[in-house]
């Protein structure tokens, strides 16, 4: 099992330290450094900055949002980043959610599976550097009846095949991800529930495409906090878990809330959402069960984290992305180093 890091969103208050974290991960031999985007910083700019100041670590978008860009623009960005980084770019895509898609980008959040499939087909076609023509329900290239002609990408990516990941949570999205992508970006993964919540639908998608799980990258992100007080460490992530389970979406459509329910927290997920959407964020955080946090983060001393890494590897994880927590840069770097120590102790390095 490989290790990666996830820097999350730029503008979260740790920007000055993130480059140092990425450089230390590069020095320690971490496999990939991911950056996110929502409605603040964009991922490609951050990844370009990191790639220019590191040597061997891959850089990946987790995610570039599908409603934000035309698929050919995404192909241009991927090819450019791969070329500039010396073949170190990984393209992670996702549809975001209804609030961001419609509220920020003005793009209807409808038929996300069909839109993702078409998007991936166009991106892949463009990056082969053949002339792009496509007729789908959501995109048609070139536009009919106009002056446009099929055009091919002029930039040569460093590699013939840039790894393509999709952020997936729901069963249908996971199945399609297994079918059309090279890897899956997961959030709030529990080793105890990973088989039924992620691996089964991913495997079904791979089988649908006539493939096995061999070579497919199951790549979740987990917060990492090192210390002896597991309860206290878990409490650090209560607001984070409450935000996603309670506030990332509406009462009718919150993918993270639905995931918590599939993990057996139906009652708790409903309470967290009710409190959060009623404006009681502190109450929502207090309602998050300790076990839910402990199952979806790496907490405790190095020996305990090593045991948890073994559980994730046994469940099918191939790249474990860590989000090292800390109030200072040194605390984050210490957590990062503990991650490599734990991997070595687990025997998975």
Secondary structure by P-SEA (a helix, b strand, c coil): cbbbbbbcccccccccaaaaaaaaaaaacccbbbbbbccccccaaaaaaaaaccccbbbbbcccccccccaaaaaaaaaaaaaaacccbbbbbcccccccccccccccccaaaaaaaaaaaaaaaaaaccbbbbbccccccccccccccbbbbcccccccccbbbbbcccaaaaaaaaccccbbbbccccccccccccaaaaaaaaaaaccccccccbbbbbbbbbcccaaaaaaaaaaaaaaaacccccccccaaaaaaaaacaaaaaaaaaaaaaacaaaaaaaaccaaaaaaccccccaaaaaaaaaaaaaacccbbbbbcccccaaaaaaaaaaaaaaaaaaccc
